[in-house]
Amino acid sequence: MSILLALLLSFGGIHPWASGNVVTLPVVRRPAGQTPAIQYDAGALAGARYLGPASLGTLGMDVIVPLRNEAGLLTYARSVSDPASPAYRHFLTPQQIGALYGADPTEYGKALNYFAQAGLAVQAWPQRSSLRVWGDQHRIESALHTKFGVYENGKRLFYAPVGPPSVAPSVRIAAIGRLVTFRSIHSHMMIVSPPVHAPGGLGNNLLLGYSPWQLATAYDYIGAYDIGITGRGITIGVIGTGPISSADVPAYRGLYKVLGAGTVKQVNVTAVCPVCSTGLQTPPPVTGPCQQTNPPNYNVCNPEDIEAQLDTEQSSGLAPDASVLFYLAYNPNECNAAGPCNHNPPTPALGIGETDDELQQAIADNTADIVSLSAGGGELDIASPGNPLLHPDGTGLEPDEFAMLATEGIATFVSSGDTGAESCQQDGVPATQDVLCVAYPASDPDVVAVGGTTTPILPDGRLAGPITAWGVQTALLGSNGATGGGLSTVFTRPNFQNPVASVTGSVRGVPDMALNADLITGDAVVIDAFDPNLVALGAVGGTSAGAPGASAMWALVLQACRLNPSCGFGPSSHPYRLGNPDGLLYRLYTLPEYQQTVYDINFGNNAVFSISNPNQLDPGYNAGAGYDLTTGIGAPFGRALVRAVTGI
């Protein structure tokens, strides 16, 4: 998934939109025999006003060569994670995925050569689901036989082709992503209060939010630790949204006395083939604390975004012996903002603007056993017939990416959103801000959607009261958010949700499970630890806290599976992987062990206040006995989940 990039639009002299003038569209002439049959999200231009030609400097795009068997890929991804399927746990490598389902190698090669010969940098992947192409605007315009223009829709400025793109007749391309920068994604994180800086470092007299020990006790990760299950030998991959310092996790683990040998390593997403050059470079080091400019200039100031710290610290702190790989992509000549950005000097994109590159790298590496992603956008705003990233039929680049992860046996956990049953609220599109809407990719059937709870935990780790759905019940206390949940408008009900069909009907329900997310307490996060004399600690809430927490819990399950011969029988390279956990979670839901393994959350509502009327609550969903559209099947307990899945 991308935060579709927008760049500063320089016309010279007076900007046309400053006076409300409308500029005539340029005439684009295509050579004879070329057809504009490429999807590029032209629907985003509906109701938009053309302002003039765009001056973008350089830009990147995702070129999707038709898969030979996209339907087969999606079907196999579900089968390989279904305990009742003959294909269960017959996982594939990225090379096998490419050979069986990816683009035809000849067609893939033709597309690569076409853009390379146009003077553009091209990235190829062994799974052959897309090409990343980057380069000078004029070279891209020449290759696509179109021009780029500036458009305005409401308060949004974005760029898009002024006419449909096309390529040489001998080159087959199904779609191109990132050509229209109207749509975006965002982190599912909320900061409870500004981070507190402690000169001289942190001491136990300055603690904000729940410690990893409190969370591990309340959700019984500790029960697994007590029998030696700590995530050893398991790798968690975090899809990066922003930069980290190598000092963050050690400072966090040191402060809270987290024992174990777990490490965090940053994976710089650059070229993975020797002849490729994509514009992606090694990310700059963290230079904060500092005040970032808008647009950002990472060469001057590169502060931590807190989301990355939350994700890596939760993963490492709750699975203390697991290895964490932090995937981070950086392009110094793109922009990660939703508005105009300055390309003189260049304005880079870092992290959340490059998540598709990070996902492609994780698929190609096939090293992480688990992937955690704490970002998304409203499904209604992302899905459209011509959007290459997500089509209303549940296909597109990103569903293919999550299917490939599942096909490799990799478990993916995604946060469900922080604006309750209206996950489109944060997207800023007036038509969808006050309507029922789930978040994507949480709604993807090949991921585990992790919702949020209000979890009252005492200092000794015991629960001080019932766990409830994060939402209305704490809104008046300043929580200002709610767990994402509801019904998909894109995906039909996957087989694993058949046991809860009475709730979801014929469509995918969100979330699947839930962990702590309420802002009233939040989880503790160490920020800016690269300076030992000025360490900052903050309490952070949102379902972004749940996804890495669930990933850490699943790392315990996979280690136990590795230790039990009757469980670890998958392919020799990764015999302990279990694929998408949803098949096992919903199977557990139907068994007597459910009541002993999962905290069934019966109270709470995920309504949020209306954008159009801040004094009014829009509709939400109620928590209740069994599965519900606020917390899924409930909140698992670590030790019991390990036992229920692996028998240990």
C-alpha positions in Angstrom: 0.0 0.0 0.0 1.3 3.7 -0.8 0.6 7.2 0.7 0.4 8.4 -2.9 2.9 11.1 -3.2 2.4 14.8 -4.0 5.1 17.2 -5.1 5.4 21.0 -5.2 3.9 22.3 -8.4 6.0 25.1 -9.8 4.6 27.1 -12.7 6.8 30.2 -12.5 5.1 33.6 -11.9 1.5 33.6 -10.5 0.1 30.2 -9.6 -3.2 29.6 -11.5 -5.1 28.5 -8.4 -4.1 31.7 -6.5 -6.7 33.7 -8.5 -9.1 30.8 -9.2 -8.3 30.7 -12.9 -8.6 27.4 -14.7 -6.0 26.5 -17.2 -6.8 24.7 -20.5 -5.7 21.1 -20.6 -2.7 20.5 -22.8 -3.1 18.4 -26.0 -1.4 15.0 -25.8 -0.7 13.3 -29.1 0.0 9.6 -29.0 1.8 7.6 -31.8 -0.5 5.5 -33.9 -1.2 2.0 -32.7 -0.9 2.8 -29.0 -3.8 2.2 -26.8 -4.6 3.8 -23.4 -5.8 0.6 -21.8 -3.8 1.0 -18.6 -5.6 1.5 -15.2 -4.2 4.4 -13.2 -7.0 5.5 -10.8 -8.6 8.0 -13.2 -11.7 7.9 -11.0 -10.0 10.1 -8.5 -10.3 12.9 -11.0 -14.1 13.0 -10.8 -15.1 16.4 -9.6 -11.5 17.7 -9.6 -10.5 21.0 -11.3 -7.4 21.2 -13.5 -5.1 24.0 -12.5 -2.2 23.7 -14.9 0.9 21.7 -15.8 2.9 20.1 -13.0 6.6 20.5 -12.5 7.6 17.5 -10.4 11.2 17.0 -10.9 11.3 13.2 -10.4 8.7 10.7 -9.4 8.2 7.0 -8.9 5.5 4.6 -9.9 4.4 0.9 -9.5 4.1 -0.8 -12.9 1.9 -3.9 -12.7 2.5 -6.4 -15.4 -0.5 -8.8 -15.6 -0.2 -11.8 -13.3 -0.7 -15.1 -15.1 -3.0 -16.4 -12.5 -4.1 -13.7 -10.0 -7.2 -15.6 -9.0 -5.2 -18.7 -8.4 -2.8 -16.8 -6.2 -5.6 -15.4 -4.0 -7.2 -18.8 -3.8 -4.0 -20.6 -2.9 -3.2 -18.0 -0.2 -6.4 -18.8 1.6 -6.0 -22.6 1.1 -2.4 -22.7 2.4 -3.6 -21.2 5.7 -6.8 -23.3 6.1 -6.3 -26.2 8.5 -9.1 -28.1 6.6 -7.4 -27.7 3.2 -5.2 -30.4 1.5 -2.8 -27.4 0.7 -2.5 -26.4 4.4 1.1 -25.3 5.1 2.4 -26.1 1.6 4.2 -22.8 1.5 6.0 -21.4 -1.5 9.2 -19.4 -2.0 9.1 -16.0 -3.8 10.7 -17.7 -6.8 7.9 -20.4 -6.8 5.3 -17.7 -6.5 6.7 -15.9 -9.5 6.9 -19.1 -11.5 3.3 -20.2 -10.7 1.4 -17.0 -10.4 3.6 -14.0 -11.2 3.8 -12.2 -14.5 5.1 -14.1 -17.5 8.9 -13.7 -17.4 9.0 -12.6 -21.1 6.4 -9.9 -20.6 8.0 -8.9 -17.3 11.3 -8.5 -19.1 9.8 -6.5 -21.9 8.3 -4.1 -19.5 11.5 -3.8 -17.6 13.5 -3.1 -20.7 11.0 -0.7 -22.1 11.3 1.7 -19.1 15.1 1.1 -18.7 15.6 2.1 -22.4 13.6 5.2 -21.7 16.3 6.2 -19.2 14.3 5.3 -16.1 15.5 3.3 -13.1 13.7 0.0 -12.6 13.4 -2.5 -9.7 12.5 -6.1 -10.4 11.4 -8.7 -7.8 11.5 -12.5 -7.9 7.8 -12.8 -7.2 7.2 -10.7 -10.4 4.1 -8.9 -9.2 5.2 -5.4 -10.1 8.1 -3.2 -11.2 9.2 -0.1 -9.4 10.0 2.6 -11.9 11.5 6.0 -11.0 13.0 8.9 -12.8 12.8 12.3 -14.4 9.2 13.6 -15.0 9.9 14.3 -18.6 11.3 10.8 -19.3 8.2 9.3 -17.6 5.9 11.5 -19.6 7.7 10.4 -22.8 7.5 6.7 -21.9 3.8 7.0 -21.0 2.8 9.4 -23.8 1.1 11.8 -21.5 1.7 14.9 -19.4 1.2 15.5 -15.7 -1.1 18.2 -14.4 -2.1 19.8 -11.1 -5.6 19.2 -9.8 -7.7 20.5 -7.0 -10.5 18.6 -5.3 -11.9 20.3 -2.2 -8.9 21.4 -0.2 -6.6 18.9 -1.8 -4.0 19.6 -4.4 -2.6 16.6 -6.2 -1.0 15.6 -9.5 -2.3 13.2 -12.1 -1.9 12.5 -15.8 -3.9 14.8 -18.0 -4.8 11.9 -20.3 -4.6 8.1 -20.0 -1.1 6.6 -20.1 -0.1 4.2 -22.8 3.1 2.3 -23.9 4.3 0.5 -26.9 1.9 -2.1 -28.3 4.4 -4.9 -27.6 4.5 -4.1 -23.9 1.7 -5.5 -21.6 0.9 -3.4 -18.6 -2.3 -3.9 -16.6 -2.0 -0.8 -14.3 0.3 1.8 -12.9 0.1 3.0 -9.3 1.3 6.3 -7.9 0.4 8.3 -11.0 -2.5 10.0 -9.2 -1.6 11.3 -5.7 -5.1 12.0 -4.3 -5.4 9.0 -2.0 -3.2 8.4 1.1 -2.7 6.2 4.2 -1.7 7.2 7.7 -0.5 5.7 10.9 -3.0 4.3 13.4 -1.3 5.9 16.4 -2.4 8.6 18.9 -0.1 10.3 21.4 -1.6 10.6 24.8 0.6 13.6 25.8 3.7 15.3 24.5 6.8 13.2 25.2 8.5 14.1 28.5 12.3 14.7 28.3 14.4 13.6 31.2 17.9 15.3 31.3 20.4 12.7 32.3 18.3 9.7 31.2 15.2 8.0 32.5 14.6 6.7 36.0 11.7 4.7 37.5 10.3 8.0 38.9 9.4 9.0 35.3 7.2 6.3 33.8 4.3 7.0 31.4 2.0 4.4 30.0 2.0 0.6 30.5 5.3 -1.1 30.7 6.0 -4.3 28.8 5.9 -6.1 32.1 2.4 -4.9 32.9 1.2 -5.8 29.4 2.9 -9.2 29.5 1.3 -10.0 32.9 -2.2 -8.8 32.0 -2.3 -10.7 28.7 -0.2 -13.6 30.1 2.8 -13.5 27.8 4.6 -14.2 31.1 3.0 -17.7 31.3 4.8 -18.6 28.1 8.1 -17.0 29.3 7.9 -19.2 32.4 8.2 -22.4 30.2 11.0 -20.9 28.1 8.8 -19.6 25.2 10.2 -16.1 24.5 10.2 -15.9 20.7 13.7 -17.4 20.3 14.4 -18.3 16.6 11.5 -16.3 15.3 11.8 -13.1 13.1 9.3 -10.3 13.2 9.3 -7.9 10.3 8.0 -4.3 10.9 6.9 -2.3 7.9 8.5 1.1 8.7 6.7 4.4 8.8 9.6 6.5 9.9 13.2 6.4 11.1 14.5 4.7 14.2 17.7 5.1 16.2 19.7 2.0 17.1 19.6 3.3 20.7 15.8 3.2 21.0 15.1 -0.4 21.7 18.2 -1.0 24.0 17.1 2.0 26.0 13.6 0.7 26.3 14.6 -2.8 27.2 17.2 -1.4 29.7 14.6 0.9 31.4 12.1 -1.9 31.9 14.7 -4.6 32.6 13.6 -6.7 29.6 15.8 -9.8 29.5 16.7 -11.8 26.5 18.8 -11.7 23.3 16.4 -10.1 20.9 17.7 -7.5 18.5 16.4 -4.9 16.1 18.1 -4.5 12.7 17.1 -2.0 10.1 16.7 -3.3 6.6 17.4 -0.5 4.1 15.1 -1.2 1.2 17.2 -0.5 -1.9 17.9 -2.6 -5.0 17.8 -6.4 -4.5 19.1 -7.3 -7.9 22.6 -6.3 -9.1 21.5 -4.6 -12.3 18.6 -2.6 -10.6 18.6 1.0 -9.7 15.4 2.4 -8.2 16.1 5.8 -6.7 15.9 4.2 -3.3 18.9 5.0 -1.1 20.1 4.3 2.4 17.9 6.3 4.8 19.6 9.2 6.6 20.3 8.9 10.3 18.0 10.3 12.9 18.9 13.8 13.9 16.1 14.8 16.3 14.8 16.0 18.6 14.0 18.8 16.2 11.2 20.6 14.5 10.5 19.1 11.0 9.7 21.5 8.2 6.7 21.2 5.9 7.6 19.9 3.4 10.3 17.9 5.3 14.0 18.2 4.6 15.6 15.1 6.0 19.1 16.4 5.2 18.6 19.0 7.9 16.1 17.4 10.4 15.0 13.8 10.7 13.0 13.4 13.8 11.5 10.1 15.0 7.9 9.6 14.1 7.1 7.6 17.3 5.1 5.0 15.3 8.3 3.3 14.4 9.5 3.4 18.0 6.1 2.0 19.2 6.2 -0.9 16.7 9.8 -2.0 17.3 9.7 -1.6 21.1 6.4 -3.5 21.5 7.6 -6.3 19.2 11.0 -6.6 21.0 9.7 -6.0 24.5 7.0 -8.6 24.4 8.9 -11.2 22.5 12.2 -10.6 24.2 14.3 -13.2 22.3 12.8 -12.7 18.8 14.7 -10.9 16.1 13.1 -7.8 14.7 13.7 -6.6 11.1 12.7 -3.0 10.5 12.0 -2.4 6.8 12.6 1.2 5.8 12.5 2.7 2.3 13.8 6.1 1.4 13.8 8.1 -1.8 15.5 11.5 -1.6 13.6 12.8 -4.7 10.0 12.0 -3.8 7.6 13.4 -1.3 5.5 11.7 1.4 3.1 14.6 2.1 -0.5 14.8 0.9 -0.1 18.4 -0.2 2.4 20.3 -2.4 6.1 19.6 -1.8 9.2 21.5 -2.8 11.5 19.8 -5.3 14.2 22.5 -5.3 15.9 21.3 -3.2 14.4 17.8 -3.5 12.0 16.6 -0.8 12.4 13.0 0.1 9.8 10.3 0.9 10.6 8.2 3.9 8.8 5.2 5.4 5.0 5.5 5.1 5.2 6.9 1.6 7.1 3.8 0.4 5.3 0.9 2.2 4.8 -1.0 -1.1 8.5 -1.1 -1.6 9.0 -2.4 2.0 6.3 -5.1 1.5 7.9 -6.2 -1.8 11.3 -6.4 -0.1 9.8 -8.5 2.7 8.2 -10.9 0.2 11.5 -11.2 -1.8 13.6 -11.8 1.4 11.2 -14.4 2.8 13.1 -13.9 6.1 10.5 -12.5 8.5 8.1 -15.1 9.9 5.6 -12.4 11.0 4.9 -8.9 9.5 3.5 -6.1 11.5 1.9 -3.0 9.8 0.3 -0.1 11.8 -1.1 2.0 9.0 -4.0 2.2 6.6 -6.7 4.3 5.0 -10.5 4.2 4.6 -11.6 1.3 2.4 -14.2 3.5 0.7 -11.6 6.1 -0.2 -8.9 3.6 -1.4 -11.0 1.2 -3.4 -12.1 2.3 -6.9 -12.6 0.5 -10.2 -9.4 2.0 -11.7 -7.2 2.1 -8.6 -4.2 -0.2 -9.3 -3.7 -0.6 -5.5 -7.2 -1.9 -4.5 -10.1 -2.7 -6.8 -13.7 -3.2 -5.5 -13.5 -6.9 -6.4 -10.6 -7.4 -3.9 -7.8 -7.5 -6.4 -5.0 -5.1 -7.1 -1.3 -4.7 -6.2 -1.8 -4.7 -2.4 -4.2 -7.7 -2.1 -1.6 -9.6 -4.2 1.2 -8.5 -1.8 -0.6 -9.8 1.3 -1.6 -13.0 -0.5 2.1 -13.6 -1.4 3.1 -13.1 2.3 0.4 -15.7 3.3 1.6 -18.0 0.5 5.1 -17.9 2.0 3.6 -18.9 5.4 4.2 -15.4 6.8 1.6 -14.1 9.4 0.6 -10.5 8.9 -0.9 -8.4 11.6 -2.5 -5.0 10.8 -4.0 -2.3 13.0 -7.8 -1.8 12.4 -7.8 2.0 12.8 -8.5 4.6 15.4 -11.8 6.3 14.3 -14.2 3.6 15.2 -16.7 2.4 12.6 -15.7 5.4 10.4 -12.2 4.7 9.3 -12.5 7.1 6.4 -12.7 10.1 8.8 -9.0 10.7 8.8 -8.8 10.7 5.0 -10.3 14.1 4.7 -12.8 13.3 1.9 -16.1 15.0 2.9 -18.3 12.5 1.1 -17.1 9.6 3.3 -16.1 11.1 6.6 -19.3 10.4 8.4 -20.3 7.1 7.0 -19.6 3.5 8.1 -16.2 2.5 6.7 -13.5 0.0 7.7 -9.8 0.5 7.1 -7.6 -1.2 4.5 -5.4 -3.3 4.7 -7.0 -4.4 7.9 -10.0 -5.6 5.9 -7.8 -7.8 3.6 -8.7 -11.5 4.2 -5.0 -12.4 4.2 -4.1 -10.4 7.3 -5.2 -10.5 11.0 -7.0 -7.2 11.8 -6.1 -6.1 15.3 -8.6 -3.9 17.1 -8.2 -2.0 20.4 -9.3 -2.5 24.0 -9.5 -0.4 27.1 -7.5 -2.5 29.5 -7.3 -1.3 33.2 -4.0 -2.7 34.5 -2.7 -2.2 38.0 1.0 -1.6 38.7 1.5 -5.3 39.5 0.1 -6.3 36.2 -3.3 -7.5 37.4 -6.5 -6.4 35.8 -8.3 -3.7 37.8 -11.6 -4.3 36.0 -13.1 -5.8 32.9 -11.4 -5.4 29.5 -13.8 -3.4 27.2 -13.8 -2.3 23.6 -12.0 1.0 23.2 -14.5 3.7 22.4 -17.4 5.6 23.7 -17.0 4.7 27.4 -13.8 6.6 27.7 -14.4 9.3 25.1 -15.6 11.8 27.7 -12.3 11.3 29.6 -10.3 12.5 26.6 -9.7 9.3 24.6 -10.9 10.9 21.4 -10.9 7.7 19.4 -12.2 4.2 19.1 -11.2 0.8 17.8 -11.7 0.3 14.1 -14.4 -2.2 13.2 -17.2 -2.9 10.9 -18.1 -4.6 7.6 -16.0 -4.5 4.4 -17.5 -3.1 1.2 -14.8 -4.8 -0.9 -14.2 -8.3 0.4 -16.7 -11.2 0.7 -16.7 -13.3 3.8 -13.6 -15.5 3.9 -14.1 -19.1 4.9 -12.4 -18.7 8.2 -15.2 -16.3 9.3 -18.0 -18.8 8.5 -18.4 -19.4 12.3 -19.4 -15.8 12.7 -21.5 -15.4 9.6 -24.5 -14.4 11.8 -22.5 -11.2 12.6 -20.7 -10.5 9.3 -23.3 -11.7 6.8 -21.8 -12.3 3.4 -18.8 -9.9 3.8 -15.5 -9.7 5.7 -15.8 -8.5 9.2 -13.2 -6.4 11.0 -11.3 -6.9 13.4 -10.3 -10.4 14.1 -8.9 -9.9 17.7 -7.9 -7.0 19.9 -5.3 -5.8 22.4 -4.7 -2.6 24.5 -5.1 0.6 22.5 -7.0 3.2 24.6 -5.4 6.6 25.0 -6.4 6.9 28.6 -3.3 5.0 29.6 -1.5 4.0 26.5 1.7 2.0 26.2 5.1 3.4 27.1 7.4 4.3 24.3 11.0 5.5 24.5 11.7 8.3 22.0 14.9 10.0 21.0 17.2 7.7 23.0 20.1 8.3 20.7 21.1 11.1 23.1 21.7 9.4 26.5 21.6 12.8 28.2 18.1 13.7 26.8 15.9 10.7 26.6 12.1 11.1 26.0 9.4 8.9 27.2 5.8 9.1 26.0 2.5 7.2 26.4 1.0 6.2 23.0 -2.3 4.7 22.2 -4.2 3.6 19.1 -4.5 0.2 17.4 -0.9 0.7 16.3 -0.1 -0.6 19.7 -2.1 -3.8 19.1 -0.5 -5.0 15.9 3.1 -5.3 17.2 1.7 -6.7 20.4 -0.2 -9.4 18.5 2.9 -10.0 16.4 5.0 -10.6 19.5 2.4 -13.0 20.9 2.4 -15.0 17.6 6.2 -15.2 17.8 5.7 -17.1 21.0 3.3 -19.5 19.2 5.7 -20.1 16.4 8.6 -20.8 18.7 6.5 -23.4 20.5 5.5 -24.9 17.2 9.1 -25.1 16.3 9.7 -27.1 19.5 6.8 -29.6 19.0 7.5 -32.1 16.2 3.7 -32.7 15.8 3.3 -29.0 15.0 6.5 -28.0 13.1 5.9 -30.1 10.0 5.8 -27.4 7.3 8.4 -27.1 4.4 11.9 -27.7 5.5 13.0 -24.1 5.2 10.3 -22.8 7.7 8.6 -25.9 9.2 7.2 -23.9 12.1 5.3 -21.3 10.1 1.5 -21.5 10.2 0.5 -19.0 7.5 -2.3 -16.5 8.1 -3.3 -17.1 11.8 -7.0 -16.3 11.1 -7.8 -19.9 10.2 -6.5 -21.1 13.6 -8.1 -18.2 15.5 -11.5 -18.8 14.2 -11.2 -22.5 14.5 -10.3 -22.0 18.2 -13.4 -19.8 18.5 -15.6 -22.9 17.8 -13.8 -25.1 20.4 -14.4 -25.4 24.2 -10.8 -24.0 24.7 -12.0 -20.6 23.4 -13.3 -19.5 26.8 -10.0 -20.4 28.5 -7.8 -18.9 25.7 -9.5 -15.6 24.8 -11.0 -12.9 26.9 -14.4 -12.5 25.4 -15.1 -8.7 25.5 -18.8 -8.0 26.2 -18.9 -4.2 26.8 -18.1 -1.1 24.8 -19.1 0.7 21.6 -16.9 2.1 18.8 -19.0 5.1 17.8 -17.1 8.3 17.3 -18.1 12.0 17.2 -19.3 13.3 13.9 -17.1 15.5 11.7 -20.1 17.5 10.6 -21.5 17.8 14.1 -18.9 17.4 16.9 -21.6 17.2 19.5 -23.2 14.1 17.9 -22.1 10.5 18.1 -22.3 8.7 14.7 -23.4 5.1 14.7 -20.9 2.4 16.0 -21.0 -1.2 16.9 -21.5 -2.8 20.3 -19.2 -5.4 21.9 -21.0 -8.5 23.0 -20.7 -12.2 23.8 -18.7 -14.0 21.2 -17.5 -12.4 18.0 -18.3 -8.7 17.5 -17.3 -5.8 15.2 -15.3 -4.0 17.8 -12.9 -6.6 19.2 -13.3 -9.6 16.9 -13.1 -12.9 18.9 -11.6 -11.0 21.8 -8.2 -10.6 23.5 -6.0 -13.8 23.5 -3.9 -14.8 26.5 -0.4 -15.6 25.4 0.2 -18.8 27.4 -3.2 -20.3 26.6 -2.9 -19.4 22.9 0.5 -21.2 22.7 -1.1 -24.3 24.3 -4.2 -24.2 22.1 -2.3 -23.9 18.9 0.8 -26.0 19.5 -0.1 -28.4 22.3 2.8 -27.1 24.5 
